[in-house]
Amino acid sequence: MSEEIHIGRLIKKKVGKEKGKLPWLADQIACTENDIRWIYTRQHINFEQLIKFCIHLKVDFFAYYSEHVREWVLFSEKPQYTGGKIDIGALIQAKMDEGGRKTGWLAEKIRCSISTCSRIYQRKHIGAKRLIAICIHLKTDFFACYSEYVRQQIQKENNKI
């Protein structure tokens, strides 16, 4: 099994020590250089932020999560990405419905209350650790949707150049 993912270190490695890269990146994602340095220390970050890093650094960081999930679940499915913004809650709900599973089943598997689990279905994004657990128990690589979205956004950025 691979080490835990530390997304901040992966971002820091990509940014590197290249002069001018940190101020440029801070400007691109509308934050300060200190904000980015703080992100370097974080094991996981908000997915909306991570999408911005992916697009501006032209790296699919979600692929690291997909790889991690595939180590746990040999035959994980990839939900169909239909374009547009990701609504992870709706994708999870659809997978639960497809399998005829109840919210209580998932709540027990990911160790949370039924009400917390129900709120997951209403969220556009959820935390990485919780999503990893959901991917493992539903045997579905939801990170693949983020990867596809990021690849499309990077392509759009490249076409602007």
N, C-alpha and C positions, 0 to 999 in steps of 0.2 A: 504494500500500500504506500502511496506517495505521502509526502509531508502535507500538513495543512496548507491551504492556499493563504498567502499573505499578499493581498492585492497591492498594498502600499509599497512593498518592496519591489514588486514587479513594475509598478509605475515608475518608481525611482530609477530602477535599472534602465528602463526605456528612455527616460529623460536624460539620464547620464550627467556627465559633467560638462557637456557642450555649452560653451558660453552663449548666453542670450536665450537659450531654450526655456529656462524657467520663467523669465519675465514674459516671453512670448506666450507660453502656455497659460500663465495666469491671466493674461489679457484675453486669450481665446475662450477660456471657460468662466470668465467674469468672477475672479477671486483674487486673493493676494498671494504673493510668493510664500508667505508664512502659512497660509491655508494649505497650499500644496505640500509644504514641508510637514505639516501636521498629518496630512493624508498619507505621507510616506510611512508613518508610524502605525497606521490602521490596518488590521488584518482584513477587514471588509469595509466597503463604503456603500453609500446609497447608490442604487442602480442608475438613477438618473444622472448622477455625477459620473459614474463609471462609463456610461454611454458617451458623455462628452469627452472623457479622456480617450476612449477608443477612437472616436471620430478624429480628434485633433492630432493624436499620436499615430493614427492609422494602424492600430493594433486591436485585434479582437481578444480582449482580456476575458470575455465570457467563454472562450474556447478552453481556458484553463479549468473553469468550473465544469464544463462538459466532460473533459478528460477525467477529472476527479470522480464525477458521477459514474462514468463508464467503468472505472476500476471497481466500483461497488456493485454495479448492476451490469452483468455481462451483455444482456440483450435489451438495452433500454430503447424505448420507442422515442421518436422525435415528433412532437405535435406539429401539425401543419401551420406554418406561419402564413398568414393571408395578407400581409402588408399593413402599413400604418403602425401606430403606436402599439406597444405591447400591453395587454391587459392580462397579467399573470393570474389574477384571481379567477377570471372567467375561464381561462384555459384549465386551471386546476379543477374548477367546478365541472366543466365538461368531461374531464377524465374520470372524475368521481362518478358522475351520472352514467357514463359509458360502462363503467365496471359495476354499476349497481351498488356502489359502496355508500355507506352512511357517514355523516360528519363525525359521529362518535368513533368510528373505526379509525379515521385519520387522526383525530385528536389523541387517541390512545397511542398510535404509532409515533407521532411527533411530540408526544408528551406535553400537551397543552389542554386547556379547557375546551369544551364544545363551543362556548360562545367566542373564544379567541379564534378557534378554527373556522367558525362561521364568518367572522370578520375578514378572514383571509380571502374568501371568495369575492369580497367587495373591493379589494385593494388592487391597484394597478401594478404595484411592485411590493415585494416583501424582502426581508433580510436574506443574505446569502446562506447562512447556516440553516435557517428554517427551510429555505428552498431546496438545499441539498438533501435534507431529510425527506422532504416531500418527493423529490425525484427518486430517491432510493426506494421508498415504500410504494410509490405508484409505478415504479419501473419506467419512468418517462423522463427524458432529458429536456426539461423546460428551458434550460440555458441555451439550447440550440435555437430557440426563437429569438433570444437576444442576439446571438451570434449572427443570425441571418439579417436581423434589423440593422445591426452595426455594419455588416458588410455592404448592405445597400446604401447606408448613409455615407460610408467611406467612398463608395463608387460615385455617388452624387458629388461629393467634395472634389474628387479627382477630376470629374467632368467639368467642373467650374474653372479649373486651372488651364 
